[in-house]
C-alpha cells in the first residue's frame, strides 16, 4: 500500500539519460538522434540504446526468459517501504540497530559509488557489489527486491549469483540508483516507474523516493531538568522502543489498554509510521523520554490535537525501574511549556483510571485539577473502569 506519511519531500533517484553515460561493457551506447528539421513545427528524436541503460530495473524475465516481464509488473509491486544499508555493514548489524527488514520492502544499498557517475571510467571499473549470503538472507525476509548505486550487485567476473538468486525467486533489481545518500535508513518509500515494454526483462525507470518532511528537518528536542530530555521517535527506533515495552509489558498492562496485547518490532514500526504521519499533519506529538541518553519512556499529545479549541490530551508511560524518582514530572514540564507557548494550546487534559494512583499524583504535582470522574471512561482488560479527568489551563 502506498502511503506518504503526511507531507513528504520527493527525491529523484534517477540518473539523466544522455550520451556518454556509464554502461555495462558490450551494451549499446545511449544516443539521441534528431529526426525533424529546424524549420519543422515539432522537434522530435529517436533513441538508440540497450534497455538496461542508466537507472533501470531487472525483472525476473531477464533470467532465462522465464517469469514476469516488465509489462507484467503490477503497480503495487513497484511501490514499497525502503530500508537503506551500507554494504560495509552487515545485515545483522543493521537489524540489531533498526529491527528486521520487513516482508515486501525494498532494500537499497548505498555504497557512495554514485558520486562517480560523471566520471565514466572510474564508475565502470571495480565497483562495489553485494555479498551472496546477504542476498540469500534478504530472500528469507521475502523482500520485494534490491537496489544499488553501482552498475550491478554482481561483478563482471562473476557468474552473476545475486541476479540468479533474486530474479529466479521473482524479485526485482534496480541498478545505477542516484542520490541514495539523501535517504534516511528507515522511514521512506520508493516508487519505480519503468517504461512499459512488452516481452522484455529490463527497462529504464524513473525511481522516486518519498521522504516524510519530519525526516528532512532537525528532530524536535525539549530539554528538561536533571538529565531528562524529550526527543522525537522515528521508525528507525522501533527495535529499542519495542525492547523497552517488552521488558515492562506486564507492569504497563495494569493500566494501559494497548499494553495488553503483544507488540512485535514490525507493529511498533507501523505505530511509529502512523505517528509520523499524524505529526506531519500536526494532529499529535510523540516524544521519547531520555535520561542521560537512555530511552526510559514516552510522552504524547494524542487523540488529535484540537487546534480549533486549543486543547489536547497528554498520555505517558515510564519503565518501572524509573518510577518514583520524579522522572515523569520532570519530563512533562517541558512538554506542557511547549504545548502552551509553541502550539498555542489553552487546555491540557490527563485521563487515568481512578485506581492509577501514581498517574494521579503526577497530574496533581504538575498543577492539574480534577475536573470530573468519567463513569466507565476507560475500557481495560475486558471491563469498563471509571477515570479521573485532570485539566490544566494556560495562565
N, C-alpha and C positions, 0 to 999 in steps of 0.2 A: 504494500500500500504506500502511495506517495503522500508525504506529509512534510511540509517545510518548517514545522515547529514555530509558526509565527513569522514575523518579518525576518527575511533572510538576505544575505549577500550572495550574489551569483559569482562563481569563479570559473572562468573558462579554462578547461584542462586540455585544450586542443592547440596543436601547432598549426600555423598557417601553411597551406599548400602552395608552394611556388617552386620554380626551377632551382635546382642545385641543393635541395634539401637532402639530409641523410637518408639512406635506404640500405636494404639488405643486398649483399653482393649478388649480382646476377639479375636483380629486379629491373624493370623498365623505369628509366628516369622519368620524373614528372616533367611534362612540357605542356605549354599552353600556346595554341595557335589561333590567331585572329582570322576569321573566315569571312568577314564583311569588310567593305571599303570605308574609308574615312567619310565619304560623302553619303553613305547609306544612312537611313533613319535609325537603324539598330546597330548596336555594337555586340557582335556575337563571337564566341570562341569554341574551339574544340579542345578536349583534354586527352592527352596520351599518357598513360601511366599504368603501373601494376595496381591492383586493387588493395594490396597490403602496403599502402604508402602512408607516410605521416602518422598521425594519431589514428589508429584503426582497430577494428575488432576481428578476432578469430572466432568463428562459430564451429560447432562440432563437425560439420560437413567438411571442413578443411582437412580433417584427418581421414584419408581414405575414401572420401566421397560418401560417408555414412553419417546419419544424424541430421539434425535441423540445419537448414541453410540460413543465410542472412535474412531472407524474406520470411522465413518461418518463425523468427523470433517474435514473441509477443511483447507488447509494450510493458506489461507487468514484469517481464524478465529483464528489462533494461533499466529498471529503477530500483535502487536498494540503499540501505544504510551502508555507510562506508567506514572501514577501520583502516588506519594508516600506520604502517610499520616500516621501520628502517631495517634492511636486510642484515646489518651487522648485529642487530638484537634478535635473540631467539624468540620464537613464537611463545615458548614457555615463559620467558621473561615478560613479554608483553601481557600475556594473560594473567600473570601473577600480579601485575600492577593495575590492569584495567578489566579483568574478567574475561571469560571465554568468548571467543569470536562467535557471533550469533549465526544460526542457520539462516540461509537465504541472504546473507550480507555480501558485500563486495570488499575484498581486501586489496588495498593499494600499497604497493611497495615504493617508498620514497628513498632513492639512492643518492639524489643530488646530481645525477648524470644529465638531467635535462638542461642544466646550465651550459652544457657543451653543444647544444643543438645547432647553434650558429657557427660552430667550428667542426665542419663535417668530418674531416679525417680523424679528429680526436673523438668524436661521438661514435664513430663506426667501429673503432678498434678497442678491444679489451674491456668492453662494457661489463658492469656487474650483472650477474644472473642469480637465479634462485636455487637454494638447496633443495634437492629432490625430496628429502624427508619432510621438509617444511610443507611442500605442496601436498604430500600424502596426508599429513595431519590436517590440512585445510579441507581435504576431501572428506575426512572423518567428521568434520564440523558441518559438512554439506553446504558450503558457501556457494553463492551464485557464480563467482568467478574471481579472477585476479587481474590487477592492472600494474604496470610498471613504467617508470620513466626512462627506459632504455629501449633498444631495438627489439629485445626479446628476453623472456625469462630463461632461455636456453642459449648456450654459446654455439657459434658456428661449427666448432669442432665436435660437438656432442651429437648424440642420436636423438636429440630433442625429447628427452624423457618427460619434461614438465608439460609439453604440448600433448604428448601421448596420454599422460595421467589425466589431465584436465579435460581435453576435448573428447576423449573416449568415454568419459563419465558425464558428458552433457554439460560441461562448464564452459565459461567464456573467458577469453584472454584479451586484454587491451594492452597495446604496445605504444610506446612513444607518447606517454602522457606528459602534459606540460603543467607547470605551476603547482606541482604537488607539495612544494614547501609552504604553500599558503593554507593548507588544510590542517584542521585540528586532528589529533589522533583519534578522537571519538566525537561523534555529535553531528557529522554532516551526512548528506545523502548525495548519491551520484546518479545522474541520468545520462543515458547513452543514446544517441540518435544516429544510427547508421544509414547510409544510402540504401534504400530497399531494393536490392538487386536480387533477382530470382536465380536459383541454381548455382550459387557460389558460397564459399565458406569464409570469405573475408571481404571487408569493405571499409572505406574511410568513415569516420564518425565525427560528430560534434559532441564532445564529452563536457558535461557541465556539473559542477558541484554546488549544492545549496547549503550554505553555512549560516546557521542562525546568527542574527546580529549580536546576540549576547556573547557569542564566542569570538567576535571580532573586536570587542571592546574590553578595556581593563575590567576585571571582575570586581563587583562590589565588595568592599571590606569595611566593617564597622568595628572600631576599637572600643573595648570595654575596659574594665578595671582588673587589676591583679592577674594579668596574663590572659584574660578572656578576649577572644576575637570572634567576630561573626564573618563568615565568608560564603560566597555563593557556592552552591553544589552543582556540579555538572555531571553528565552521563559517564565521563571517564572515571568518576569517583564511586561508581556503583559497587565495585568489589569491596572497598573499605567500608562503605555505609552498610552494605549487607552483612559483612562480618560483625560489625558493631551491633546490628539488630539481632543477629542470631545469638550472640553472646548473652543478650539480656531479654530474649523474646518472652520467656516465661514470666519475668518480672513486669515487662511492659504490657503484657496481655491482661494484667489485672485491671487496668483502667483504660487502655486504648483499644477500641474495637478493631481497628485494622491490624493490630499486632496479634490477633487470634490466629491468623492464617499464615501458613508457610510462605516465605519470600525467597525466591531464587535471585541470583545475580542478574539474570535476564529480566525478571519482573521489576527488580529495583532499578535497572537501567531504563526500562519502559516508564516507570514512575518519574524518573528524573527527566526523561524526554518530555513527558506530559507537563511537568512543572516548568521546563524551559519554554515550552510553547505558551503556557499561561503567563510566565514572566515577560515574554516578548509582547504579549497582548496587554501587559500591565494589570492582570487580574489576580496575581498572587506574588509573594516574595518568599523564597525558600533559602534559608541560610544554615550552614553548619556551625555548630558551636565548637570552638577550638580552645584548648587550654595548653599554652606553650607549644603550639603547633600540632597537638594531638586532638583528633576528632573525638568529641565526647557526647555529642547530642545534636539536636536540630531544633530550630525555631521557624515559624512560618506565619505570614499573614495569608490566610487561606479562605476558602469558600467564597471566592470572588470579592476582591476589594471593591467596595461600593463608593466610587468617587462622586456619584451624584449626591449621595447623602453623607459623604465624608466619614465613612465608618468601615471598620474591618474587624475580623476575629483573629485572635492570636492562638496558635497551637504550639506545643513544645513537648520535648521529651529529653531525658538525660540518662546516661548509663548509671546503673545502681551504685557503683563504687564512687561516683562523683556527687551523689545526693547528700544533702545535709551539710554542705560546705558553703552554701550561698552562691553556688555557681550559676543557677538559673536566674536568680535575681540580678546578678551582675551581667548576664547575657541579655536579659530583656531590656535593661535600661537603655543601651544604645539603639535597640530596635524601636522602642517607644519614641525616643527622640527623633529618629529618622522618619517614623510614620507621621509625627506631628509637624515637623519642620520641612522635610523634603517632599513628602507625599501630600501635605496639607490636609491630613485627616483630622477630624474633630472628636471622634468617639472610637475607643478601642474596647473590645469585649474578650473575656475569657470564660469559657463554659467548661465545667468539670463535674464529674459525678459527686454527689453530696458526701460520699464516704472517701473521696480522694483528698484527704486532709493536707497532704504535702502540697498539692496544687493550690488548694485554697490559701495556704499560708504564703505561697509565692505571690498570689494576686494581692493579698492584704498588705504584704510588705511593700509592694510597689504602689500602694495608694488606691487600688481598685476598691470600689464599694459594691456590696451585694445588692444588686437591683431587684432580683427575683429568684424564685425557685421554679424551675420548669418541670412540671409533672411529666414523668416518662420522657424526659428530654433527650436521653441517650439510650440507644438500643445496644446492649452489650451481653455477650455470652448467652444469647438466645432469649433474654428477658429485658424489659424496659427498666431504666433507672432514672430517678429524679436527678436533676442537675442544677448546680448553682450557676447563675449568670452574674459575673462580675463586670463592672463597667468603669472605665477611666475616661474623663473628659479633658480636652485640652484647656489649659488655663486661659 
